[in-house]
Amino acid sequence: MRNLTRVALACLIGAGMVATAGVAAQAAPATENGSKPQQTIEKGYALSCTGQSGGVTVTVDLYQNSAFGSHASLSVETPHGEYGGGYGPLDTTLLSNGTIAAEIPVRKLDDTAEPAGDAVISGTYADAGQPKRVHEVIEDPADHYVITKGTNTQLETVTTVDVLGESVPLSCSTAFAFDLTVLRLTPGQD
């Protein structure tokens, strides 16, 4: 289960990092073969949090992107088994005006996949410093380029999750807001 959580986190944070890396594309030229770049404005948040209480260990990942929707995932380990849940992309708000709020359906991670109620994530966030400029160019294996420019702002959070009858305080090792322009170049794109 931890591997599943890490994969989900890598996807969420990877998307966030691409989204947080940065390039403000101004009148980008066509590539050699005449293809035009795709530009998106991406604003949002990325949180990766963990906590433990009463024998329950929880990992929560929340990712909200104005261009690609919101994603949420949760994994829970208890003495009685493992549970999990998630969704995305959805057109829903997870973080807004200093408030964190998400509800994730939970299932037992076994052959039964039995529903086990909902996990309710709640809390607050605030900027933890000045926005930092980011700029990155990434080439993926298919010779596509992603150029990102904008800002990242670290966040302070106070967050809990109520799941399986336990209230678990969360500590977020990754917590930031992003405001970016992302340019995607694909050879042969029309």
NORCOR-V164324 format. One record per backbone hydrogen bond with DSSP energy under -0.5 kcal/mol. CO is the residue of the C=O (numbers start at 1). NH is the residue of the N-H. If there is no record, write none. Layout:
co = {CO	CO}
nh = {NH	NH}
This chain:
co = {1	2	3	4	5	6	7	8	9	10	11	12	13	14	15	16	17	18	18	22	22	22	23	24	25	31	35	38	40	40	41	42	43	44	45	46	47	48	48	49	50	51	53	55	56	57	58	59	60	61	62	63	64	65	69	70	71	72	73	74	75	76	77	78	81	82	83	84	85	87	90	90	92	94	96	98	99	100	102	104	106	107	108	114	117	117	118	119	119	120	121	122	123	124	126	132	134	136	138	138	140	143	144	145	146	147	148	148	149	150	151	152	153	154	156	158	159	160	161	161	162	163	166	166	167	168	170	171	171	174	175	176	177	178	179	180	181	181	182	183	183	184	185	186}
nh = {5	6	7	8	9	10	11	12	13	14	15	16	17	18	19	20	21	21	22	136	148	149	25	26	27	34	31	184	42	182	43	180	66	178	64	176	62	173	174	60	171	58	56	57	53	77	51	75	49	73	47	71	45	69	65	90	63	87	61	85	59	83	57	81	78	109	76	107	74	72	70	92	94	101	99	125	96	123	121	119	116	84	110	108	106	116	120	104	121	162	102	160	100	158	156	152	150	148	140	146	143	187	140	185	138	183	23	136	181	134	179	132	177	128	126	124	170	122	163	168	120	166	163	168	169	161	159	50	173	48	155	46	153	44	151	42	23	149	40	147	185	38	145	189}
